[in-house]
Amino acid sequence: MKKKINVLVRVIVMIMVFVITIYFVNIFENRNYKNLAKEMNDAELPLAYVSYGDTLLNCMHGYTSDVDITLLRDSITPIDEQKHIEILVQNDKKYASGYSYEIRSIAGDSLVEKGDIEAADNGSGYDELDINVRMDLKKDMEYMLVVKASSEKGLAASYYTRIVVNDDYHEAELLKAVQDFHDASFDFNALETESVIGTYKTEYAGASTGDSFGLGHVNLANDYADIMWDGLKPTVVNDINIYIKEIDVNYAVIEMEYNASSITDQDVTSYYAVKEFYKAGYSLVEVSDSEADGEDSYGDASYGDASYDEEYSYTDEESQGGQAEETSHTEPKITMFSYDRYVDEYFDRTGIDALNNVYEIGIVSSDDLEYRYVENNRKIAFVRNGQLWMYDYDQGEIIRVYSFCADDYTEDAATYDAHNINIMEFADDGNLTFSVYGYMNRGDHEGKLGIGLFTFDYSTLEVDELLFVECNVPYEAMKTETLRLTYYDGQKFYYMMGGKVNAVDIKNRKQSYIAENLSAGDVKVSADMSVMAFGENEDQSQNTRITLMNMKTGNSYDITAGDGECLICYGFKDSDMVYGVSDIADAGVDADLESFSETKYSEESRDNIPAKRLYIVGSDGSQIKEYAKDGCYLMQVDVNANLLYLTRGEKSNGKFVAIKDDFITFKEDDSKQTIGTVHNSSITGYDRLYFTVPENIYLSYIPNLNITKEKIDDQNSYMIMTIERDKVTYHVYDNLGLSKIYDVAGDAINYAESVAGIVVSSDGEVIYRKMESQEYNTIAAGIFHHSTGTVDASLTDCLYMVLNYQGVQVTEDEIKQYGDPVTVLNTLGKKKGINVTGLSLDMLLGYVSDGIPVISRIDDGRYVLIVSYNDEDVRYYDPVENKEIVVSREEYIDMMVVCQNESYTYVSE
């Protein structure tokens, strides 16, 4: 017995010694650490989907912060007049314990309906939510459906999709056609003549993409082999997410998003993030019975539980009996207006090519690669697919510094790409300062929108969060500003959002701003984001000052124009600012566009007043160079890597006419070799992007992989910022989402026309989407003529007539209270007023085609009302002459041009 007790005592003593030893070793090993580190928390929020027959559509990610829903256009769900919606929530981690829903106006300021939802288990790991909308929803009007999932811990996540009621959108047929096209692109042995792709390519009338990224971006103008992956033969590795991005009676924009993999001849597996965008339309076409082959033009149109019934019409009412000369019927037809596939390869550290001494980045859809390198070129940091990497040549290792996604490319939550990373500083020792902005997929801020400021310590492989600013701006809207500017000077963090350049003092946890009421295009930023410039007014003719701010030094400099002059900032060459000086009087001088047809003079530059002088100034405000030549004007200045490309003009017969282009070159140190990028298709057979290195670096070994951990630091700052817009802006959405933001509707519509996009106001209303106009239309009979007989009063007269046409009774004095036509229409009218200055006559007549009058300024500055048109003439009411006047289209175009196509109208709901 005593022997057993002695053994037990020895065991206890050994355990105590072991525990004490571990304790002191841990203290010794971490004696220089303020805190310990941890791995990023896994994603917990469930995903939600719209159930459409046997298909899941419109994958929704949960938001745990407020969201400005007027800027959220991830998806739209068409519903029939029964107004039944079925949502499936992938609640396998049991986050959600209860559900509710809201239906709101698209502006978010009006609650239409709300209620609780009883979830049912559908037997496949999903919670099934059935929503039967009780309230009347206006046909074709968009609403926002918000599904809320609450947890037992008191947390909540919201899921968003727009909804619209219409039985005639034919989404089932369009989804079927898109699925058939996608499946055909993976049928690698099919001949073009046997594939639906071949049919759509034959009918396609659009242009090529104009890029040279190989498989990175293809459309219907590409060769059939490119659409069929050119022998790459990838395999889809996860469930395909299908989104309806936009839909109406004319067409739908549908996105398919997935990850794929391929295996090379060397048994190397590569992974790709793929997005496919389809713009397809449904119509009924008349087919002669003698020509019909008895088959639908796109095959079986059933999709999920939905189907269609063919509609037949006969040209001869006796054709069903007796002898008919010829009969016809209608058949459904799908037209593929556009197809774009974007492929971005996930970075693979094994892509060292010793023979060619390059490091493979992969197949890319764009050359916009964020990367930095240190002075001796031995380290490089770069961002790919939302992941931040750092490669150290000397140590033979690569570090995945920050990533929501590890190596599992099958997880939708991990690979969701609604975020990006800016590298702000890269030190010689490998330490990094960077920002992460957008939607946080996982970690402590999972489900939130915002911007995080981080540092990376190479010696400890730790990432430290210094600041997180939670906001309500969706990533699509955030990136147009935040992508351009985030900078940290060691004390203050600068970032652009909400039309402001914001500054946060990290130590004092105070936020201020150094500039406001800015558009993204108004702010120019140097490549390293340490210097920025902005004007005092978005209207160049009133912009007489440019502020140059060096955030590295904290100094700012004002550059002012002389009498009768205005300024325009073209951008930065490295940290040197390039700007021009223009005469305000030249704002009224038009350009002879035909003479510039062979130049780089773009649509966007036509709003700029040509500059008579150009200056380059350093980041300290000192002048480096002046460019000026007698009689020469700079129509457009393109700031490229090693030169300024000057598109020039001169005045002739009262217009700017093109003359020979010119250049300003920057002498580079040819002896200094740096890291760069190059496209090459000869190495792997596919066009891939590669890092090139100086001759004294020899790439030969696959680097070892290191993974960072998050530093546990209670001293980091957390802030919440709600963006409230001070003015209405107009957002252009193209295939990839939000493309550009404009202050003038006409500028936005012109750009949307060029990229086949749509325009949405910051209030959430669609103000433009391309539609077929009628060959002629008139609304003259509905216009109550009102005339005071003077040019000065003609604008008030036109506004009076437009408001009367809307059914609004006002007085002239009420109209005169407001400063501009858009404010008058929005304040007194029933419809959304817009400034469509700059639109062509054809585009203006599109509004008249929809039964909407257009206020247009002509000749001597008078305003008239366009009320009718046909293929040759335009009819307008002139309140000065108090009569309707008919002129040819060509005559009216000449009259509009005198006043720069100044026009105003409104949009119907």
N, C-alpha and C positions, 0 to 999 in steps of 0.2 A: 504494500500500500504506500509506504514511504517512498519507494522507488518511483511509483507512478506520479506522486506529487512533485518530486524533483524534476521529472521529465516535463510535467506540465508547466512548472515555473520557468524552466529553460525556454520552452516554446514561447511563453508570454514575453519573456525578456527579449528574445530574438525578434519578435514582432514589433515590440516597442522601439528597439534599436533601429529596425528597418524603417518604421514610420518617421522617427526623428531624423534619420539620415536623409530620407527623401525630402523632408521639410526644409532642412538646411541647404541641401543641394539645389532645391528649387529657388530658394532665396538667393543663393550665390549666383546661379545661372541667370537669374532675372534681375540682378542688382542694379542694372542700368535702365531697366524698363519702368516707366511710370505705371503702365497697365499691361495686362495680358492681351493676347490676340485671339480671334475666333474666326471660324469660317462663316461666310455669308449664309444667313438663314434661307432654308428652302422656301419655295413658293407655297402659299397656303390657300390663296383665293381660288375658288372654283371658276371654271369657264361656263358661259351660258350660250345657248344656240337657239335659233328659231327652227322649230320642227316644220318641215314642208314635205308632207308625204313620208317617204322613206329616206329623205335627205335632210341633213343639218345645214342650215345656212347662217350667215351673218354671225360668226363667232364673236362673242362679246367678252371683254376683259373687265374685271371689277375695279371700280374707282373708290378709294376710301377718302378722297378729298373732294371739295367742291369742283364742279366743272362748268365752264361757260358753254352751255349746250348749243348756243347759236354758232359756235365755231366747230362743233363736233359733227362731222359728216362721214363717219366710218361706214355706215350702211343704211339701207332703207328697205323696209319690209312691206310689200303690197299685200293688202288684205281685201277680201271680198265684202259685200254688203252685209253679210252675216256678222262681221266684225269679231270673229273668233281668232284668237292668237294662242299658239301652243309654244311654250318655252321649255327647253330641257337644260337642266343645270347639272354639270358633272361634279357632284358633291361627294366624291369618294373619300375625301379627307374629312368629311363631316364638319366643314366650317359652318355651313348654314343650318340654322334650326328653325327659321321662320322666314316668310316671304310676304312682300306687299308690292304694289305697283302704283304708278302715277302716269297719267297722260297729260302732257303739257303742250302749250303752243310752242311753235318752233323757236320763238324768241325767249321762251322759258319763263315769261312773266305772268302767265295765266295758267292756272290749274284747271283742266277740263274734267278730270275724273281721277279718283283714287280708290284703293280697296286692298283688303288682305287676300292672300292666295293660300289655299290649302294644297300642299304638295302631295303628289302620289309617287310611289316608287314604280318605275316602269320596268323593273327587273333587269336592267342593263347597267346599273350603277348611276343612273340619272334620276334626279327629281323632276317630275313632270308637273308643269304649271299651266293650267288652263285659264285663260283670260277671256271673258265674254264682255266686250265693251257695251256699256249701257247707254251712254250719251250718243247723240247724233254727231257724226263726224262729217265735215263737208267733203264732198267728193273732190279728189285731186289736190286737196290741201294737205301739206305735210304737218305731222305732229311728232312729238318726241315721246316714245315709250320708255319709262324708267322702271326697271325691275330692281327691287331692293332685297338683299339677302342679309339677315341679321344673325349674329352668332350668340351662343350662350355666354360669351365673355363680354357682351355688350358692344361688340364691334359691328360694323355694317359696311357693306359694299354695294355700289350701284352699277347697273348695267344699262347701256343705252343703245337703242336703234330707232331711227325714224320710221314712222308708219304712214301709209297713205291708202285711202279707200278707192278702189277702182276695179271693176270686173273685166276691163278691156285692155289690160296691159300685156296680156299674153306672155307672162313671165315663165310659164311652164314650157312653152315652145322655145323661148329664147334660152332658157337654162339647158334644155335638151340639146339645142344646136351647139352651145358652148361646150358641153360635155363631150359631144361627138367630135368636135374639133380637137379638144385636148386628147381624147383617146386615140384619134388618128395620128397625132404627132408622136405617139409612142408605138405605133405599128410600123416598125422600122423596115419591114420588107415590102410594104405596100408601094405600088407605083403611083405616080402623081395622077395619072388618068383614072385610077381606081379609088382615089381618096377624096373625101369631102373638102379637104384642104385645096386640092387642085381646082375644084369648082369655085371656091371662094376666091382663090388667087386670080382666076380668069375674069371674075366680075369686079375685082378690086380696082378702083380708080384713083386711089390715094398716092402719095409720094413716098419715096424711100426715107428711112430715118436720117440719112446723111452722116451717120457716125461710122466708125471703123473698129468696133469692138467685137467683131466676130460673133460668137455665140452669146456674148454678153447682152446684146440687144438685137432682136430680129423682129421684123414685121412682115406683112403680106407682100411687100415689095422685094423681100429677100428671096433667094433661090429656094426651091422646094427642099433641097438637101439641108439647108441651114435650119429651116423650120423643123425638119426631122432630126435635128441634133447632129447632123454631119458625121455620123458614125460614133458619137460618144456613147450612145445607148445607155442613158441613165435609168435608174430605178427609183420610183417614189418611195420614201422611207417613212412617211407619216401620213396621217389622214389629211386629205386635201380640204382646205378651208375655202368655201365659196361665199363671196360677198356680192350682193347687189348694191352697187355704189350709187347709181342714179337710175331712175326709170320714169317714163311717161308714155303717152300713147304713140310716140314716134320711135323711141329706141330705148335701150337699156345699156348701161355700162356695168359689166360683170367682171369681177376679179377672182382668179384662182391663185391660191398661195400655198406653197408646199416646199418641203426639202427633198432633195434627191441625191443619189450617190452614183458613182461610176468607178469601175476598176480598170486601171491601166494594164498594159502588157507586162509591166513589172510588178503586178499584184499590189499596187498602191491604190487605196480607196480614197477618193476625193468626194467631198460633200458640197452641195450647192443650195443656196437660198433662191427660190424661183418665184416670180410673180408674173402672172399672165393677165392681160387686160383685153377685154373684148367689148367692142361697141357694135351692137347688133340691133337690127330693126325687123319688125314683123309687118307684113302687108298682105292684102289679098289682091292677086293679079288675075286679070281675065285671060283665059286660055281657050282657044278654039278647040271644040271637041275633035276635030279632024287632026289636031296636032297633039292632043293630050295623050300621054302614055299610061295614064291610070295610076301614076305614083306621085306622091307629094314631092315637092321640090326639095324637101329636107328630110324625108323619111318619116318614121313613126314619131309623132309629136308628144306622146305621153311622157309624163315626168312626175314621179311620185304618185300621188293620188289624183293629180290633175290631168285633164284631157281636153280635147277640143272637138267641136262638131263642124264639119265642112259646111260652107254655105254655098249654095248654087243659085245662079241667076241665068235666065235665058234671054237672048236678044230678040227672040221671036216668040210671042205668046202662044203660037200654034205649034211650037217645036216639039211638044210632047206627044203630039198626035198628028198624023198627016205628013205631008212632004215638006220639009224645011230646007231652005237654001243652006243655012249654016247655023249651028248652035254653038254656044260657048258657056263656060261656067268659070267660077272663080276658084283659085287654089291658093293656099297659104304659101308665102315665100319668106324666107329668112335672108336678109341682106347683111353681110359682115362688112360694116363700114370701116372698121380698123381692128387690128390684132397686134399687140405688142407683148413680147416676152422679155423679161429682164432676169439675168442670171448673175449672181454674185457668189463666187466660190469662197467657202470658209477657209481661212488661213490654216495651212498645214506646215508645222515646223520642219518636216522632212524634205521640204522642197529645195534643198541646196543642190545646185548644178555646178559641180567642180570643173567640168569641161569648159563651160561657157562663163564661169565665175560670176554667176547671178543667183539671186535668191527669189524663188517664185512667190508671187502674191496670189496669182490665180486668174481665172476668168472674171472680168469685171464688166459691169453695165455702164460705168462712168469712170473717167480719169480723175475724179475729185477724191484723191486719196490724202488723208490727213497724216503727215509724218514730219518728224524732226530728227536731226542727228547732231552729235556733239562735234566739237572743233576738229578732233583728230579722226573723225569718221569711224571710230571703233564701236560706237553704240548708235542704235537707231530705235526710235519709238514710233509706233504707227497704230492707226485705228482701222479695223476691218470688221464689218458686220456687227457693229456695236461692241466690239471687244478691243481693249487696249493691250498692246504687246510691246515688250522691250527686248531687243536682241543685243547681247554683249559678245562681240567677236573675240576679244582677248580671253574671256572666261569660258567661251564655248557653251554658253547657255542662253536660253530664251525664257522670259518671264511673262506669263499671262497676268498682267497687272490688275485688270478689272474686267469682269464679264458676268452677265447674268446667266449665260449659257456655258456649261462646261464642255463635255464632248457628246452629250446626248442630243442629237438633232431631231429626235422624234417627239420631244415635248413642246407643245404649243406655247405653254406659259414661259418656258425658258428662252425660246427662240423668237418671241414676239419682238419686233424691231422698232417700236415706237419710242426710241431714245437715240441719243448720239453722244459723242465725247469730243471735247476740245482739249488739245494739248496746249498748255499755256507756257510752261517752262521746262526745259530739259537740261540738267546740269551735267558737267563732265563726269561726275562720280556716279551717274545713273539715276539720281533722284529726280522725281517728276512732280510737277504741279498740273492738275487737270480738273476739268469740270464734266459732270454727267448731267444731262438735261433731258426732260421728257417724262415718259411714264416709267415708273420704277417696277420692274417685273418681280423682284423678290428682295429680301433683306428687310432691314428695319423700317423702310419707307414703302413697303410693297403696296401697290395700288394707288400711290400718290403721284401727282404731277408736281414737278419742281425742278430746281437746279441744285446740284450738290458740288461743293468745292472740296477737293481731295489733294493730299500729298502722298507720295510713295517714297519710302525709305529703302534704298537698295540693300543696305547693310543688314537690315532685319527682315526684308521681304514683307513689310507691313504697309497697309494702306490706312491712312488716317483721315477721317472726315472732319473738316474744319467747320463746315457750314452746310445747312440744308435749308433752302427757301421753298416752302410749299406754295403753290399758286393754283389758279383755276383755269389756266390756258392749256388747251390740248396741244399735244406735240406738234401736229401739223401746222398750227398757227405759231407756236413757240419757235420752231426751228427757223422760220424766215427772219427772225430777229436775233435770237440767242446764238445761232450758228455764226453770226457775224462778229459778235463781241462778247467774250468773257475774259477778264484779265484780273490777276491778283498781284499787288505790289508788295505783299508781305504784311500789309495792314488792312487795306481796303480791297474788297472784291467788287469789280465792275461787271455789269452785265446789261444787255439790252432786252427789254420786254415792255409791252404795253405802250409803245411809242415813247419810252423814256430810257435814258442811260442812267441806271441805278447804281448806287454805291453803298456798300455795307461795310461799316467799321467792325471788323471781326472781334476786336478786344472789347469794345463798348457795346456791341450788339445793337447798333443803331443804323437805320437805313435812311438815305437821302437820295436825291437825284441831281444830276448836273446838267441835264437837258431834257426837255419834254416836248410833246406834240410833234414827234418825229415820225416819219415813215421810214421803213427799212431802207428804201432807196436814198433817203436823205443823208444817211450816215455812211461815211467811207472809213474803212479800217485797214491798217497795215497788216501785212501777212502774219506777223507775230502778235498782233492784237494789242501792241503797246502804245500805238498812236492812232488817234481817230480825228475826223474832221466832220463838221456839220454846219449847214447854213442857218440863217435866221428866218428864212421863209421858203416854203416849198415851191412857191411861184418864183421862177428865176428872175423875172423882171423886177421883183421887189426884194431880191436877195442881194443886199449890199454889204454883207459881212459873212466871213467864214471863220469859225472858231477851230483852231488847231490845238488839240490837247495831247500832251505827252504824259501818259499815265505812269510811265517808269520814273519820271522826274517830278511829276506833280505840277508841272508848269503848263500854262495855256497861253495861246497867242491869238490875237484878233487881226485878221486881214480885211481891210475895208476897200470899197470901190470908190472911184472918183465921181464927180458930178455927172449925171446922165449915164452912169455905168452900172452894171450888175456883175455878179460873179457866179461861176459854176465850178464845182469840184468834180474832177474826173476819176480820182482814186489815188492809189499809192503805188510807187515803185519801191519795194522794200519798205523803208520807213520815211521815204521822201514823198511829199504830197504834190500832186499835179492839179493845177486849176487854171481856169481861163477868165479873161475879162471881156465882157460884151457891152455893146451899146444898147441901152433900153429901147431906143427908137427902132432897132432892127427886129423887134418882136413882130412888127407888122409886115416884114418882108418875107414873101413866100420863096420856097425853093422850087426850081425847075426839076421836078422829080425824074423826068425822062432823062435828063442829062446825068443824073446820078445812078441810073439803072445798072451800070457796070461797076459800081463802087461798093464799099462796105456800109454806106449810109443806110441806117436801119429805121424802122417804123418808130421805135422809141426815141431816137435822136431828133425826130422832126419837131418835138415839143421844145427842144433846147434852142436858145438864141445863139447863133454862131459866134464864136469868140474871135476877137481881133488880135489878142495877145495871149500867150501861154506862159506860165511860170512853173518852175519846180523849186520847192522850198524844203529844207531839211526839217527834222523833228524838233529842232530848236527855233524854228521860225525864220531861219536865215535863207536868203535867196541863193539858189544854186545856178539856175539857168533861166534865161528869157528867150522866147521864140516869137518873132513878129516879122511879117513881110508886108510891104505896102500893097494894099488892095486885096490881100489874102485873108480869108476867113476859115476858121476851123469848124467844119460842120459836125465832125465826130472825132473823138480821141479815144483810141483803144490802148489801154495800158497792158502790155505784154511783158514777158519775163525779161527780155533784153532790149526792148525798144518801145517807143511810142509810135503807133501808126496813126497818121494824121490824114483824115479825109477832108479835102479842102474845096473851097468854092470862092467865087468872086461875084461882084454885083454886075449884072448886065440887063438892061431894059427893065429895071425895077425888080429883078429876081436874083436869087443866088443860083449860079450856074457852076457845074463841076469843073474843076481844073485838076491837074496832075497831083496825085497823092504825094506825101512826103513822110519822112521818118526822123525820129530822134533816137539814136542808138546809145546804148550804155556799154562802155568798154569793160569787159570782164577779165579777170586774171586767169589767162589760159593755163598757167602753170599750176593753179590750185584745183585739184580734182576733188569732187564731192560725190556724195551718194545721190543717185537719181533714179528715175524709173524709165522703163522702155517696154514697148509692146513687142512680142516675138511669137511667131507661129511655127518657126522651124524646129524648135526644141521638142515640143510635145505633139505638134501637129495641129494645135488649136491656139488661137490668139489669146495669149495670157499676158498679164502684166508682171514685170520683174523689177526687183531692186538691182541697180548696177552699183558697183563699188570701185574705189580708186585702184590703180594698178598694184599698189603696195599691200593690198589685202587679198588673201587667197582663201576663198571659200571651199572647204573640203569635207568638213565633218558636220553631221547632224547635231545641232546643239541639244544639250540636256534641257528638260522642261522643269521650271519651278512655278509653283502656284503661290500667290500671296494670301495673306490673311488680313482680316479687318482688325485694326487696333481698337481696343475697348477704351474709350475716352469720354469721360463725363463732362469734359470742358467744351465740347463742340457746341455750336450755336444752332438753334432751330428758330425759323421765322415763318410766318404765314403772310402772304401778300395777295390781296384780291385786286385783280386788274379791272378797272372800270374805264371803258373807252370814252374819250372826250368827244369823239367825232365819228361819223359813219364812214366806214371804209368798205372797199369792194374787193372781194377775194376771188381769184381765178383758180379753178380746180381743173387740172388735166388728168391724164391717166395715172400719175403717181401721187395724186392728192393735191394739197394746196401748193400752188406754183408761185403766185405773186400777189401782192396786195397793193391796191391803188387808192388814191384819194378821190379821183374823178371816175364816175361810172363809164364814161365814154372811152377812157384809156383802157380800163379793164375789159370792156367789151371788144375793143379792137384787138387786144392781145388774145382774148379767149377765142376769137374768130380764127386767129392764126394757128392756134394749137388745138382746135376742135374741143375747147373746154366749155365750162359753164361759169357764170358769175353769180356770186352770192353776196348779199350785203352783210355787214357785221350785225344786222338785226335778224339774220337768218333767212331772209327772203331771197328766192331765186329771181334775179332780175334779167338774166339772159341765158338762153340755151338755143342752139341753132335749130331753126324750124323752117319748113318750107313756106314761103310767102305766096299769097294768091297773085295771079297775073294782074289783077286789078281789084280795086276796092274804093268805096267812097263812104264817108261819114258826114258829107256836107250837109245833108238834111237835118242832122242832129245838132248842128252848131247854131247857137243863137248869136247872131252878129252883134258886136258891140264896138263902137268906134268913138274916139274923142278927136280923131283927125290930126294928131301930131306924132312925129317920130319919137319924141321923149316919152309920150304916154303909151306907145304901142306895146311895150312889154306888159304893162298893167292891163291893157285891153285884152291881150292874149291870155293872160292868167285868169282874168274874169270869165272869158269864154270857156276855158278848160274846166274851171271849177263848176260853172253852170252846166256843162256837159256831164259832169259827175253827179249832178243833182244837188249842188251846194249853192245856196243863195248868199252872196256876200256883196259888200260895197267896195268901191275903189279905195276908200280911206282905210278899210280893214286890210286890203292887200298891201298898201303902201307902208304899213307898220313894220313890215319884215324886209330884211336886207337883200335877199336873193331869191330867185324863182324856186329853188328846191325847198327852201324853208317855207315859202308860201304854200306850196303844194302839200308838204308834209304836215303843216300846222292847220291849214284850213280845209284841205281836201280829204277825200276818202281813200285815196290810193297812194302808193309809195312814189314820191317824186324823185327823179334822177337827172343828173347833168350828163347828157350824152354828146357833149362837145367833142368834135373830132371824128365822129362816125361819118361814113360815106352816105350818099343819098340812098343807095340801095338798102343799107341797113336801117336807116331812118324810116323808109317806107315799110319795113317789116312791122313797125308799130302800127302804122295806119292799116296794114293788112289785118292786124288783130283788133281793129276798131278803136285805136287810140290816137288822138291828135298829137301833132308834134309842133312845138314852138321853135321857130328857126329864125336866125338873124341874117339879114341879107343887105347887099348894096351899101346904102348910106347909113346903116346901123339900125334900121327899123326892124321890128319883130313882126313876123307873120305866122299864120297857122296853116300847116299842111293838112288838107282835108280829103284829098282824092288823088288817084294816080291810075295810069294804065302803062302799057309797055313803051309808050312814046312820050307821054306828057305828065306834068304835075299840075294839080290845081291847089291854090292856096288863097286864103282870105287875108287881104291886106287892110288892117284897121285904119291906116292912114288914108288910103283911097276909098275905104268903106265899100269894097267890092271884091268878088272872087276873080282871080286871074289865072289863066292857063298859059303855061310856057312849056317848051320842050325840056326833057330831062337835062340835056346838055346846057341849056341856058340857065336852068336853076342851079346846076353844079357850079357854074361860073359865078353866080350871084352869092352862093354860100361861101365860096373860097375867100372872098373879100373879107369876111368876118371869121375866118378860121373854123368854119363849120360849127359855130356856136349854136347849140340846140338843147332843148329841155323837153322832157315828157314824163310819163309815169308807167308803172308796171301794174298789170292786173294780177289778182291773187291766183 
